[in-house]
Amino acid sequence: MLFDLGTPIGDTKAPRGPIETRWDRRRFEARLVNPAGRRRLTVIVVGTGLAGASAAATLGEAGYRVRSYCFQDSPRRAHSIAAQGGINAAKNYRNDGDSVHRLFHDTVKGGDFRSRESNVHRLAQVSVEIIDQCVAQGVPFAREYGGLLDNRSFGGAQVSRTFYARGQTGQQLLLGAYQALERQVAAGSVAAFTRHEMLDLVVVDGRARGIVVRDLVTGTVTTDLADAVVLATGGYGNVFFLSTNAKGCNVTATWRAHRRGALFANPCFTQIHPTCIPQSGPHQSKLTLMSESLRNDGRVWVPLRAGDGRAPGDIPEAERDYYLERLYPSFGNLVPRDIASRAAKSVCDEGRGVGATNQHGAAAGLGVYLDFADAIGRLGRSGVAARYGNLFEMYQRITGEDPYEVPMRIYPAVHYTMGGLWVDYDLQSTVPGLFVIGEANFSDHGANRLGASALMQGLADGYFVLPNTISDYLAEGPFPALDPTHPEVAAARAEVTGRVARLLSVDGDRTVDSFHRELGRVMWEHCGMERTDAGLREAVGEIRSLREQFWTRVRVPGGGDGLNQSLERAGRVADFLELAELMCVDALHRTESCGGHFRAESQTPDGEALRDDECFSYVAAWEWTGGAPVLHREPLEFEHVTPSQRSYK
Ligand SMILES: Cc1cc2nc3c(=O)[nH]c(=O)nc-3n(C[C@H](O)[C@H](O)[C@H](O)COP(=O)(O)OP(=O)(O)OC[C@H]3O[C@@H](n4cnc5c(N)ncnc54)[C@H](O)[C@@H]3O)c2cc1C
């Protein structure tokens, strides 16, 4: 038996009643902490991406004592800085029919009806406040000729609601959040610790009371104690080894919290982004995203004929297949990511892929064209450059091909993880006092996230949601004082020290990366764009044997009392090896297809994902036991959006 069935779980915090007023009601009902009380309460925030930086800055501004952690050398290096395309908000500046309700509706539908209505509605409501907040901070969003904020379209929407700063939206937003954070550091309300990695959660009397951290420069392992802990530690897409995520992204913080009692929800819901630069060789260790915004003007096509080896310019219009426009006429090139990714895979499976690419040793031709010839004809080269200049430059530097002259080649790659720690409406996990925000929680995106919605969610959580909900928990504090000698605190620290020593002592014959690369191959093959019962079972076996080998054969050079990046990576890969099995078990048990989770056994006659609402309209929240994980199901209720077969035709 790969898992056991546990009792159902419910979100008890979301108010009932009209969906438009639920957030107001929760804010009113949540207990408050008065300003003097806040000065006596300490909150640890792990992570300084958009979610963590905005939360730490806002909590500091509110008067709490905040301790902010990240493993990079500066909070500004969080992975959020890489976000390119934009951030959604239901401002309806374009007067094209957008509204809070439409953003809510698009997001629930885009997520293939596997998210909570209450959460998604709140996200859509708060989205409009985010833009005002960021503009007030000076974030240089793109503007139209008349000076108003500009918008563009992203997948899964027929309106233009994406605010952007060229192809550097994440960077500009993070600079805004970072300056707010630094202001609090200067004011003394936030203490910032860079180059510190959280390696465990401290739970005392059933409450999250602190973290165990390793100073990555000196190797010293210490504990930090507080009244509440917030994890804003990002996603775990790097379990696949190759992804668009920054190389440092990992699952350790959330996985360690999972092992301490926090349920992990929907781990198999992974987003495979359709527009990435194809892998060019077997030694590559990173994939690069080409922003979804490019699909506003780029047209996706492959040759009509399989095995057509002609250069793109030599293939006449009549012999091209603009397959997204053909298959999904009402959304065309702007279908959601899961749909565009599967369509690319399927034309490549037919032998119509382009370019001599080689992903995990597969045959040539894993790529499709993203062609700007029409857009250049319409807007001119300078018009296209104004919109996407830095993306074009990046593409040219990586591939050596000029996308103004020849179409880009793109292929799907792992990009985002919808799964994460289970949280209630207050963003609190199943461990009291442990809150989880941004990509680290199981989020509001169901089985598929719409483009430009991650930045929206991270900033909604950090600036607007968490600061209002955490007070309800902190109103019970301050909690009894603890010190590092407390038996449970000391035990957590000893466990971390022991694990570091164990990693160093194996002294085997294989590098950490060789394990990671092999794990990535197993995950991509069996838990990637298409999953089957047989493949997932095979993957579980392979992951188990890989994990066993890891602990007997891994070689971590160097020691533990200083900077040692092999050691850092070894700890992260050890956690990926445990997470990977849970992802496969989750994917195996969900015999339906939905969003990014495509089970080959569950498809419509024309190859679209076939959901099974009768059996799987729930969030799968997994409990760690050390043996077979236990599944707790949170039923999903739909009162405002009716689940239907998603159609973008
Ligand atoms: C290339 C790319 C482009 C993207 N473009 C867009 C876009 O245009 N629009 C959009 O909406 N989304 C986009 N996304 C998704 C979006 O960028 C992320 O989902 C989002 O930035 C995540 O933010 P976060 O704050 O949750 O986490 P992150 O930004 O990943 O930050 C995680 C933080 O946690 C810290 N951390 C992690 N583990 C530990 C630990 N154990 N100890 C201490 N610190 C730790 C890190 O140091 C870091 O500070 C893009 C993603 C990629 C990969």
The ligand as an ORCA input file, in Angstrom:
! r2SCAN-3c Opt
* xyz 0 1
  C      11.875     32.643    -15.057
  C      10.592     32.899    -14.329
  C       9.772     33.942    -14.705
  C       8.577     34.181    -14.042
  N       7.777     35.217    -14.453
  C       6.618     35.436    -13.797
  C       5.769     36.503    -14.202
  O       6.052     37.235    -15.133
  N       4.618     36.691    -13.510
  C       4.250     35.912    -12.452
  O       3.209     36.144    -11.865
  N       5.067     34.905    -12.050
  C       6.226     34.647    -12.682
  N       7.026     33.621    -12.275
  C       6.718     32.923    -11.027
  C       7.153     33.787     -9.844
  O       8.375     34.421    -10.159
  C       7.350     33.001     -8.557
  O       6.283     32.136     -8.345
  C       7.424     33.966     -7.380
  O       8.396     34.967     -7.622
  C       7.738     33.253     -6.090
  O       7.885     34.216     -5.088
  P       8.079     33.805     -3.581
  O       8.236     35.062     -2.814
  O       6.994     32.880     -3.170
  O       9.435     32.942     -3.543
  P      10.926     33.250     -4.087
  O      11.022     34.500     -4.849
  O      11.364     31.985     -4.731
  O      11.753     33.481     -2.778
  C      12.087     32.429     -1.911
  C      12.875     33.010     -0.770
  O      13.003     32.004      0.233
  C      14.344     31.903      0.662
  N      14.544     30.532      1.097
  C      14.118     29.383      0.496
  N      14.458     28.326      1.248
  C      15.103     28.807      2.328
  C      15.692     28.194      3.460
  N      15.655     26.877      3.649
  N      16.304     29.001      4.370
  C      16.338     30.357      4.198
  N      15.774     30.980      3.155
  C      15.173     30.206      2.239
  C      15.184     32.315     -0.527
  O      16.425     32.766     -0.075
  C      14.294     33.430     -1.113
  O      14.584     34.631     -0.429
  C       8.210     33.359    -12.957
  C       9.024     32.309    -12.584
  C      10.195     32.055    -13.273
  C      10.998     30.862    -12.899
*
